[in-house]
Amino acid sequence: MKSNLFISALFAAVFSLAGCNSSNAKPKQNTIIEKPNTANTTKIQVALLLDTSSSMDGLIDQAKSRLWEIVNTLTTLKYEGKTPEIEIALYEYGNDGLSERSNYIRQITALSTDLDLISEKLFALKTNGGSEYCGAVIQDATKELKWAPENNSMKLIYIAGNEEFNQGKISYKEAISNALKNDIYVNTIFCGNKTEGINTFWKDGADRGKGKYFNIDSDRAVQYIATPYDDEITKCDEKMNKTYINYGAKGAEKKMNQVIQDQNAKKVSNANYTNRAVSKSKAVYKNESWDLVDKAKQDPNAIAKMRKEELPAEFKDKSEAEIKAIVTEKTKEREAIQKEIGVLAKKRQEYITTEAKKTKKQDDLGNTINSSIVAFAKVKGYTVEKQ
C-alpha cells in the first residue's frame, strides 16, 4: 500500500488546526426540552479504517502525525453554540497477522473520548502482509460500534487503502447500504492515481456512501510550519501536566500514559507535539476516569465520595477540606494555562495560514477536504468557529 499524504488528507479531511477552546463544561441540569436532539446528546463520531498491509507504513505514520490536528479541527464544529462530544474509533484491516476468520480485520478501539488511548493504539500499529477486504471492515464498523441514535449527530467512516475496493466475500455495496440506513456516511481515500482509484471502485464506494472520494499522492511527505508560538505553547503544556491528580486503580498508569503520548507526539515533530498541546487545552480532552480535577468538574461531590485507597499516597493523610482546596487550586491553575494556550493557538494558526499561502509545494487537497467536511457539518445544522 501507499501512504504519506494519505492520512494528511484523511486527517485534513476531518480537520485543520484551530484556536483553543478552553471552556470548562459544567454539569448539565435536568431540564424539560421540546426536542430530543440537543447539543447535550449530539456527538461527532469518526471511525478510521486503516489498511495495515505491508506497504502501508507511510499511512500509519501519517495517522500518527495528524491525530491531534484532527481533534483540534473537530472542536471548531459547534451545534447550538456548543461543542458536541467527540468520539473516534480505529480499525485496521489487510494485515496478514490477523485471523483469516476475521477477514484480517481488528477493532483497535471502539468509539472513545479517550484521546490518549487512541494515540497509544496508533503508535502500536505494525504493518504485515496484505488481504484487504473493504466491504468487510465497513460492515464490522457499522455493526460493532455504538453509533449515536440522534439525527443531529455526525457519523462518519473514513476508509483508506490502495487495492481494489471490491475484494472479499462481503459486498462493499451491501455494507455501505447498511451504513447509510444508520445515517453513517462513508468517505474513501485511495492512495494512488485518481483514475486508478475510480477504476478500482473507491469512488463508487464514496458515491454510494454519500461521502467524498479522495486520492492522495502517497509519496509526498508531511510538511510542517514552525511558528514563533510553538515554544511558548510547549512550556504551557509542561506546566499544565503538573495540574493532573491521578486517582483510582489505573490513575498512575493513565497519568504515565499521558506523558508517553506527549513523547510520541514529539518524536513525530515539534509541530505535532504543539498540536497535541493545543488539543490538551480544550474541553474535549477530558480525563475524569483518572484525573481528580476533571472528576470534580463532572461531579462536585466526587471528593466526598472518594475512598482513601483511591487517592494517591500524598493525599491519604489529608482531610476532605484539604483535598478540595488543592483540587480547587489546580483547577484554577489549569484554566489559566488553557486560556493562555488558547490565545497563543489562535496566533499560531493565523501564522500557519499566512505561511501556507506562500508556498506552492503542496496541492490544495487538504483545503478541499476540510471544505467538504465543513459543508457536510452545515447541512447537519452545525456551525464552524472561525480559525
Backbone torsions as a table, in degrees:
resi	resn	phi	psi	omega
1	MET	NA	169.0	-178.2
2	LYS	-118.6	174.3	178.5
3	SER	-162.7	-100.6	-171.5
4	ASN	36.1	-98.0	-174.4
5	LEU	-58.3	-10.2	-179.1
6	PHE	-44.2	-66.2	-171.5
7	ILE	-77.4	-17.3	171.3
8	SER	-53.8	-45.4	178.7
9	ALA	-70.0	-44.1	-178.7
10	LEU	-56.2	-44.3	-172.9
11	PHE	-85.8	-30.7	172.0
12	ALA	-65.5	-32.6	-179.9
13	ALA	-54.6	-31.4	-177.6
14	VAL	-105.4	-15.9	-178.1
15	PHE	-168.8	166.8	-179.7
16	SER	-151.5	141.3	-166.3
17	LEU	-54.9	137.3	-177.8
18	ALA	-125.2	166.0	175.8
19	GLY	-68.6	157.8	-173.1
20	CYS	-75.9	138.9	172.9
21	ASN	-113.7	104.5	-173.7
22	SER	-101.1	25.0	178.7
23	SER	-63.0	139.9	-179.2
24	ASN	-105.0	107.4	-175.0
25	ALA	-64.3	131.5	176.8
26	LYS	-98.1	153.7	-179.3
27	PRO	-57.4	134.0	-179.0
28	LYS	-78.2	136.6	175.7
29	GLN	-85.5	153.0	178.3
30	ASN	-74.5	115.8	179.5
31	THR	-130.9	156.1	178.2
32	ILE	-83.9	129.4	-179.0
33	ILE	-121.8	152.8	-176.3
34	GLU	-80.8	-30.1	-179.7
35	LYS	-127.1	144.4	-173.5
36	PRO	-73.9	-22.7	-173.1
37	ASN	-96.8	89.4	179.0
38	THR	-118.0	175.0	-180.0
39	ALA	-64.4	-17.3	178.5
40	ASN	-64.5	-30.6	-176.6
41	THR	-114.4	-7.9	-177.6
42	THR	-69.0	138.6	179.3
43	LYS	-130.7	153.1	165.5
44	ILE	-111.1	114.8	-176.4
45	GLN	-117.2	127.2	-177.1
46	VAL	-128.3	120.7	175.0
47	ALA	-106.1	122.2	179.8
48	LEU	-102.6	118.4	-178.8
49	LEU	-107.7	106.2	-169.4
50	LEU	-109.2	129.3	174.9
51	ASP	-72.9	119.3	179.0
52	THR	-114.5	32.1	173.2
53	SER	-70.9	173.0	-163.5
54	SER	-61.5	-23.3	-176.7
55	SER	-99.3	15.4	-173.7
56	MET	-107.7	25.8	178.2
57	ASP	-59.4	-38.8	179.7
58	GLY	-62.8	-37.1	178.2
59	LEU	-61.2	-45.4	-179.7
60	ILE	-65.4	-40.1	177.3
61	ASP	-60.2	-39.9	178.7
62	GLN	-65.0	-39.7	179.4
63	ALA	-60.1	-43.4	179.3
64	LYS	-61.8	-38.4	-173.8
65	SER	-82.7	-13.8	-175.2
66	ARG	-111.7	-7.1	-175.5
67	LEU	-54.1	-50.1	-173.2
68	TRP	-74.3	-27.9	174.2
69	GLU	-67.1	-36.2	176.5
70	ILE	-60.2	-51.1	-177.5
71	VAL	-58.3	-45.1	-176.9
72	ASN	-62.6	-39.2	-179.3
73	THR	-75.8	-36.6	177.4
74	LEU	-58.0	-33.3	-178.2
75	THR	-74.2	-7.7	174.3
76	THR	-80.8	-13.2	179.3
77	LEU	-84.0	127.7	-176.7
78	LYS	-123.6	147.6	172.9
79	TYR	-126.1	120.4	-175.5
80	GLU	53.1	39.8	175.0
81	GLY	80.7	0.8	-177.2
82	LYS	-121.3	155.3	178.3
83	THR	-82.1	117.9	176.9
84	PRO	-63.7	161.9	174.6
85	GLU	-67.9	133.9	-177.2
86	ILE	-108.2	127.2	178.5
87	GLU	-127.7	138.8	179.0
88	ILE	-126.2	137.5	175.3
89	ALA	-121.7	151.7	179.6
90	LEU	-127.3	135.5	170.4
91	TYR	-128.1	147.7	166.5
92	GLU	-117.0	147.1	177.9
93	TYR	-145.1	160.8	178.3
94	GLY	81.5	15.4	-177.9
95	ASN	-102.8	117.3	-177.3
96	ASP	-66.9	-11.4	175.8
97	GLY	-76.2	-8.9	178.3
98	LEU	-93.2	169.9	-176.0
99	SER	-72.3	136.0	174.4
100	GLU	-63.2	-34.3	179.4
101	ARG	-61.4	-30.4	179.5
102	SER	-87.8	6.8	-175.4
103	ASN	64.8	29.2	179.6
104	TYR	58.2	43.0	-178.0
105	ILE	-126.4	143.0	174.9
106	ARG	-141.0	130.3	170.6
107	GLN	-78.3	116.9	-179.0
108	ILE	-80.7	-49.0	172.7
109	THR	-142.2	144.7	169.9
110	ALA	-71.9	176.0	176.4
111	LEU	-58.4	124.7	-171.4
112	SER	-144.8	148.4	172.5
113	THR	-94.1	-2.7	-178.4
114	ASP	-80.8	91.1	-173.4
115	LEU	-69.9	-31.3	176.5
116	ASP	-66.9	-34.5	176.9
117	LEU	-64.6	-43.3	177.9
118	ILE	-58.2	-46.3	179.7
119	SER	-62.2	-45.6	-179.9
120	GLU	-56.6	-45.7	-176.7
121	LYS	-70.4	-35.5	177.3
122	LEU	-61.7	-43.9	-176.7
123	PHE	-73.2	-12.6	178.6
124	ALA	-92.4	-6.8	-175.8
125	LEU	-68.6	142.1	175.7
126	LYS	-129.9	147.7	179.4
127	THR	-96.9	153.1	-178.4
128	ASN	-170.6	130.6	170.3
129	GLY	61.8	-150.4	178.8
130	GLY	170.0	97.5	168.0
131	SER	-134.6	100.1	-165.4
132	GLU	-102.6	111.2	-176.6
133	TYR	-113.2	91.7	-175.0
134	CYS	-64.9	-43.4	179.9
135	GLY	-59.1	-40.8	-177.9
136	ALA	-66.4	-42.8	-177.5
137	VAL	-72.2	-33.9	174.8
138	ILE	-64.4	-41.3	178.9
139	GLN	-62.9	-44.2	179.6
140	ASP	-61.0	-46.7	-178.8
141	ALA	-62.3	-37.9	-179.7
142	THR	-67.3	-43.3	-174.5
143	LYS	-83.8	-34.4	-171.2
144	GLU	-87.5	-31.9	-175.1
145	LEU	-80.3	151.8	179.8
146	LYS	-90.3	85.7	-178.4
147	TRP	-78.3	142.4	-178.1
148	ALA	-66.2	140.2	179.4
149	PRO	-81.6	-17.7	-175.3
150	GLU	-67.3	136.2	179.4
151	ASN	-65.3	-27.1	-177.7
152	ASN	-78.7	-11.8	179.5
153	SER	-73.7	144.2	175.2
154	MET	-95.2	123.1	-177.6
155	LYS	-124.0	113.1	-170.7
156	LEU	-129.5	136.4	170.4
157	ILE	-111.6	133.1	172.0
158	TYR	-119.9	118.2	179.0
159	ILE	-116.7	134.1	-175.9
160	ALA	-130.0	143.6	178.1
161	GLY	173.9	-171.9	-179.7
162	ASN	-143.8	13.6	173.8
163	GLU	-100.4	177.5	-178.2
164	GLU	-58.1	136.9	-175.1
165	PHE	-75.3	-16.7	-172.6
166	ASN	-101.9	21.3	-180.0
167	GLN	-76.3	155.6	175.1
168	GLY	94.4	169.7	-176.1
169	LYS	-80.2	-20.8	-177.9
170	ILE	-93.2	122.7	-177.9
171	SER	-67.0	127.0	176.3
172	TYR	-64.7	-30.0	179.5
173	LYS	-63.7	-45.2	179.6
174	GLU	-68.3	-40.8	-179.7
175	ALA	-62.7	-42.1	-179.7
176	ILE	-70.7	-36.6	176.5
177	SER	-59.6	-42.2	178.4
178	ASN	-66.9	-35.4	176.9
179	ALA	-63.2	-44.6	-179.5
180	LEU	-63.2	-31.8	177.5
181	LYS	-62.0	-22.9	177.6
182	ASN	-102.4	16.1	178.2
183	ASP	62.2	31.3	177.3
184	ILE	-102.7	122.4	-176.7
185	TYR	-97.2	135.8	-173.9
186	VAL	-107.8	122.8	177.3
187	ASN	-112.5	141.6	-177.1
188	THR	-120.8	141.7	178.3
189	ILE	-127.3	112.4	179.8
190	PHE	-96.8	127.3	-179.9
191	CYS	-89.4	85.9	-178.3
192	GLY	160.4	-162.8	-176.8
193	ASN	-63.5	139.2	-177.4
194	LYS	-59.0	-45.6	-179.0
195	THR	-64.9	-38.4	177.7
196	GLU	-62.3	-40.8	178.1
197	GLY	-64.1	-36.6	176.6
198	ILE	-66.8	-44.9	-177.5
199	ASN	-68.4	-22.1	-179.6
200	THR	-104.5	20.5	166.3
201	PHE	78.5	9.7	177.3
202	TRP	-67.2	-40.1	177.8
203	LYS	-68.4	-37.2	177.9
204	ASP	-62.0	-37.3	177.3
205	GLY	-61.8	-44.1	179.0
206	ALA	-67.4	-41.3	179.2
207	ASP	-60.0	-44.3	179.9
208	ARG	-68.8	-29.7	-178.8
209	GLY	-88.6	6.0	-178.3
210	LYS	54.8	30.4	177.7
211	GLY	-111.1	-152.8	-178.9
212	LYS	-120.0	145.7	174.7
213	TYR	-104.3	130.6	177.3
214	PHE	-128.5	146.7	168.7
215	ASN	-122.1	146.0	-172.9
216	ILE	-124.5	140.4	169.0
217	ASP	-76.6	100.2	-171.9
218	SER	-72.2	-10.0	-179.7
219	ASP	-92.2	-3.4	-177.2
220	ARG	-88.5	123.7	-176.1
221	ALA	-76.9	154.7	175.8
222	VAL	-67.7	136.0	178.1
223	GLN	-113.7	133.8	-179.6
224	TYR	-114.2	149.1	177.3
225	ILE	-113.2	112.0	176.6
226	ALA	-73.0	144.5	-178.5
227	THR	-128.5	162.9	178.5
228	PRO	-69.0	-7.6	-174.7
229	TYR	-101.3	-8.4	-174.4
230	ASP	-60.9	-46.2	-177.6
231	ASP	-64.2	-39.2	179.9
232	GLU	-65.2	-41.2	178.9
233	ILE	-65.6	-38.8	178.5
234	THR	-61.6	-43.7	178.7
235	LYS	-63.5	-38.3	177.1
236	CYS	-63.3	-41.1	-179.3
237	ASP	-63.6	-40.5	179.2
238	GLU	-62.8	-38.1	176.8
239	LYS	-69.9	-38.0	-178.5
240	MET	-64.8	-35.7	178.9
241	ASN	-57.9	-28.7	-178.4
242	LYS	-76.9	-5.9	179.4
243	THR	-92.1	-1.9	-178.9
244	TYR	-86.9	133.2	179.5
245	ILE	-120.7	106.6	-176.4
246	ASN	-75.8	149.1	175.2
247	TYR	-146.5	165.2	176.4
248	GLY	84.1	173.6	-175.1
249	ALA	-61.2	-34.4	-177.2
250	LYS	-108.7	9.5	-175.7
251	GLY	-59.4	-47.9	-178.4
252	ALA	-64.6	-38.9	178.9
253	GLU	-65.0	-42.1	-179.8
254	LYS	-67.0	-38.9	178.9
255	LYS	-65.2	-38.2	176.9
256	MET	-66.0	-38.9	179.2
257	ASN	-63.6	-32.9	176.1
258	GLN	-58.4	-43.5	179.1
259	VAL	-67.1	-40.5	179.8
260	ILE	-62.2	-41.0	179.5
261	GLN	-70.8	-29.7	170.3
262	ASP	-59.1	-46.9	-178.4
263	GLN	-65.3	-40.3	178.1
264	ASN	-61.7	-43.1	179.2
265	ALA	-62.2	-40.1	-178.6
266	LYS	-68.9	-31.8	178.0
267	LYS	-62.3	-32.1	178.6
268	VAL	-70.1	-51.0	177.5
269	SER	-178.1	158.4	175.8
270	ASN	-63.7	-35.4	179.2
271	ALA	-64.8	-39.0	178.6
272	ASN	-65.1	-39.8	177.2
273	TYR	-63.0	-39.3	177.7
274	THR	-64.1	-40.5	176.2
275	ASN	-58.5	-42.3	178.5
276	ARG	-64.0	-41.6	179.0
277	ALA	-59.4	-41.1	177.6
278	VAL	-63.5	-42.7	178.0
279	SER	-59.1	-41.5	-177.7
280	LYS	-68.0	-17.5	179.2
281	SER	-87.5	-4.7	-175.9
282	LYS	-95.7	158.5	-179.1
283	ALA	-63.3	-25.4	-178.2
284	VAL	-67.5	-23.6	178.2
285	TYR	-87.3	95.1	-174.4
286	LYS	-128.3	141.9	-173.8
287	ASN	-136.4	45.2	-177.2
288	GLU	-63.8	-16.7	-179.6
289	SER	-73.0	-17.3	-179.1
290	TRP	-141.5	-12.6	-177.9
291	ASP	-105.7	123.6	-175.4
292	LEU	-67.3	-29.6	178.9
293	VAL	-66.3	-49.4	177.8
294	ASP	-65.5	-37.5	179.9
295	LYS	-62.9	-41.5	-179.6
296	ALA	-67.8	-30.6	174.9
297	LYS	-67.0	-40.8	-178.6
298	GLN	-70.8	-38.8	-176.5
299	ASP	-137.7	103.0	-177.8
300	PRO	-59.1	-20.2	180.0
301	ASN	-97.3	10.1	-174.7
302	ALA	-59.4	-42.0	-176.8
303	ILE	-66.4	-40.2	179.8
304	ALA	-63.3	-31.8	-178.1
305	LYS	-89.2	-5.6	-175.5
306	MET	-76.1	132.5	174.8
307	ARG	-80.5	148.5	-177.3
308	LYS	-56.8	-37.8	-177.5
309	GLU	-69.2	-14.4	178.4
310	GLU	-83.1	-16.2	-175.2
311	LEU	-86.7	155.1	175.1
312	PRO	-66.0	158.6	-173.1
313	ALA	-52.9	-41.1	-175.4
314	GLU	-70.3	-9.3	-178.8
315	PHE	-103.1	-11.2	-169.1
316	LYS	-68.9	-22.9	178.7
317	ASP	-98.4	6.2	-178.4
318	LYS	-95.6	151.7	178.2
319	SER	-78.0	165.9	178.2
320	GLU	-59.1	-40.5	180.0
321	ALA	-63.6	-40.6	179.7
322	GLU	-65.8	-41.3	179.3
323	ILE	-64.8	-43.0	178.8
324	LYS	-60.2	-39.9	-179.7
325	ALA	-64.4	-40.9	179.0
326	ILE	-66.6	-44.4	179.5
327	VAL	-62.8	-40.4	178.0
328	THR	-62.1	-42.2	179.3
329	GLU	-63.8	-44.9	179.8
330	LYS	-66.2	-35.0	177.9
331	THR	-62.5	-47.5	179.8
332	LYS	-63.9	-40.7	-179.9
333	GLU	-63.0	-44.5	-179.5
334	ARG	-65.5	-42.2	-179.2
335	GLU	-61.8	-38.1	178.6
336	ALA	-65.9	-41.1	179.2
337	ILE	-67.1	-42.7	178.2
338	GLN	-59.0	-41.8	179.1
339	LYS	-63.9	-41.9	179.1
340	GLU	-62.9	-44.8	177.7
341	ILE	-62.6	-38.5	179.5
342	GLY	-58.6	-42.9	178.4
343	VAL	-65.7	-45.6	-179.7
344	LEU	-65.7	-37.9	-178.0
345	ALA	-64.6	-37.7	178.3
346	LYS	-66.6	-41.8	177.2
347	LYS	-64.5	-39.2	179.2
348	ARG	-62.5	-46.0	-178.8
349	GLN	-65.4	-37.4	176.5
350	GLU	-61.2	-40.9	178.2
351	TYR	-63.6	-46.5	-179.7
352	ILE	-61.9	-43.4	-179.9
353	THR	-61.0	-42.4	179.7
354	THR	-65.9	-45.2	-177.9
355	GLU	-68.2	-36.4	-178.6
356	ALA	-63.2	-30.3	-179.8
357	LYS	-71.3	-17.3	-176.1
358	LYS	-84.0	-18.7	-175.7
359	THR	-107.4	144.8	177.9
360	LYS	-108.2	8.8	-172.1
361	LYS	-67.8	-33.9	179.6
362	GLN	-108.3	145.1	177.9
363	ASP	-74.6	-177.7	-173.9
364	ASP	-94.9	20.1	-175.9
365	LEU	-58.9	-43.2	-179.4
366	GLY	-58.3	-46.1	179.1
367	ASN	-64.2	-37.7	179.7
368	THR	-62.9	-44.7	179.9
369	ILE	-65.0	-45.6	179.0
370	ASN	-57.8	-42.1	-179.9
371	SER	-62.2	-38.7	-179.1
372	SER	-67.7	-37.9	178.9
373	ILE	-67.7	-43.1	178.8
374	VAL	-61.9	-41.3	179.0
375	ALA	-62.5	-42.1	179.1
376	PHE	-64.1	-42.0	179.5
377	ALA	-60.4	-40.9	-179.4
378	LYS	-65.6	-36.3	176.7
379	VAL	-61.8	-34.3	-179.5
380	LYS	-82.9	2.2	177.6
381	GLY	91.4	16.8	178.8
382	TYR	-92.1	158.9	169.3
383	THR	-115.6	165.7	-177.7
384	VAL	-125.3	126.1	176.8
385	GLU	-65.3	136.9	176.9
386	LYS	-70.2	131.0	-177.8
387	GLN	-88.8	NA	NA
